[in-house]
Amino acid sequence: MIKIKKKKIISILKNIYDPEININIYDMGLIYDINIKKKDIFIIMTLTSPNCPLYNKILEDIKNNIKKKIKKIKNVNINITFDPPWNKKMISEEAKLELGIF
């Protein structure tokens, strides 16, 4: 049986940065849920704006990095939602310090 840990997925997501803000997508609070079912990863996430011009790059980075770092992954499925809409309160304390938000 293949055992993929959520912690491993999170560590990969923490190395993918929002190109406009330069904070990783996990600490930005863009990732709402991660589910692992056999060889498939299901991610529910949001964007800082519905009109994000770089959303394709972010999604591509997520899929490519997960598949590259966990060879046994078959599919990475990403669903974008805006419910609830992203706001600055979703940013981790660590990222707030980096951004100078107190």
N, C-alpha and C positions, 0 to 999 in steps of 0.2 A: 504494500500500500504506500502511496506517495503522501508524504506529510510536508506540506508547505505551511510555514508559520506566518501569521499576520505581522509579527514583528519584522520579519524579513521584508515584506512588502512595504511596510512603513519606512524602513531604513532606505529603501530604494527611492520612495517618494520624497524623502527628505533631501535627496540629492538632485531633485528636479526643481529648477527655479522658474518663477514667473519672470519672463524676460524684461518686463517693464519695471518691476519693483525690486527684483534681485533678492527676493526672500523665497525659500522653498515652499512649494505648494501645500505641503502638509502643515507647516507652521503658520501659513497664511490662513488656514481654516477652510481651504477649498475642498478638502476631502471629507465627505459626510459619512461614508460607509464603505467597508471592504469586506467582501465575502469570498471564501475560497471553497470551490466545489470540485473535488478531484483535481484535474489539470487546468481548470478554468478559474480566472480571477474576475470578480464582478466589483466594479467601483462606481459608487454614486458620488458625484462631485458637483461643484458649482464653479462659477467664474466670478471675478470681481465686478464684471459688467456683462449684460447680455450682448453687448456689441463689441466684445473683446476681439481685437483684430488678430491676436496671436493664438486663438484657441486651438486651431489645427496643429500648430507647432507643439503646444503643451500636450495635447492628446497623443500625438505621435511620439513625443519624448517619453510619456508614461508607458505606452505599449512597447516601444523599442527597448527601454531600459529594463523593464520587468522580464521580457523574453530573453534578453541578453544575459541577465544576471541569474535567472532561474531557468535553466535549459529545459526542465521538464514541463514548463507551462505550455499549454496548447493554445488557449485564447485569453485575451485580456479584453473584457467588455466594459466600456465606460458609458454610463448614462449621465447626461448633464441635466441638472435641475436648478430651478431658481426659487424653490420653495423649501426652506426659507431662503430669502435673498441674502447674499453675503453682506456682512458689514464689518467694520473695524473691530468690533467686540470679539469676533471669531479668531483673531490673530493670537497666537500663543504669547505667553509672557516673554519668552526668549526673543521672539521676532519683534515684539513691541520695543524691547530694549535696543535692538539693532536699528529699528526705524526711528527711535527717539520719541516714541509714543508712550506717554505715561498716564 
